[in-house]
Amino acid sequence: MTEHEEHKVEKEEQDESLMDKISEKLHFSNHSSSPAPASSSSDSDDEKKKPTSPAPETSSFGSKVRRLFGRERPVHKVFGGGKPADVFLWRNKKISAGFLGGATAIWVLFEVVEYHLLTLLCHGLMVALAGLFLWSNASTFIHKSAPHIPEVHIPEKPVLAFASALRNEINRALAVLREIASGRDLKTFLLVIGGLWLASILGGCCDFLTLFYIIVVVLHTVPVLYEKYEDQVDAFAEKALHELKKQYAVFDAKVLSKIPRGPLKDKKKD
């Protein structure tokens, strides 16, 4: 009985030691794996705490709003992307303000003060020549250097480039007028006639200089305002164009379709 009891006690001790080892292993495995979910939970908490960054704004050309006149380039590129575009879009405020101020001064001189071009040129040359002449003669008495009068020459290349560009534009306009006069595109014909009629009304209301000044003011105000509010303007223009297309379809069905037209293409000769 004593040996049996001793054997029983030894067996119980072995079982307890085995259970201790198993519990220690389980405790170690739980301890080692516990940081992972904690980190994941902390990551999730951090993600929740992080302010959700706003979705990147869709570019003006990837948005659903159709751009005015089917434009696929920025406004700056439409105006050429060079110095004229910088002036019209006020990229350099000093140059833009100076150009607009000069145009305003010219308009005031000729329209408000009623100066004439020849009179203005003569008066300006008289003042300039008199000032330089007196300065040149008085330089010996006041012990100052004579004024440096630069030699002014008109370069040949810019003049030829301007003449070539003007010639190309005139030829392009003549080609467009010839295409319209051929009677192949009634819609373009009506648009051109309407534009010329509107220009004739403006020409009757004001003279050429005032019309030129109005164009300068429009070029310095409308593009920069459109670039600033292009999304709203394009959305409104899309609705307006859709309504105009509906009205034009009704006008075409009731009026234009009943007008007899000539053959669009010449018949092929046998």
Summary of the structure (lengths in Angstrom):
residues: 270
radius of gyration: 41.5
end to end distance: 132.3
largest distance: 146.0
contacts: 524
relative contact order: 0.07
helix: 73%
strand: 0%
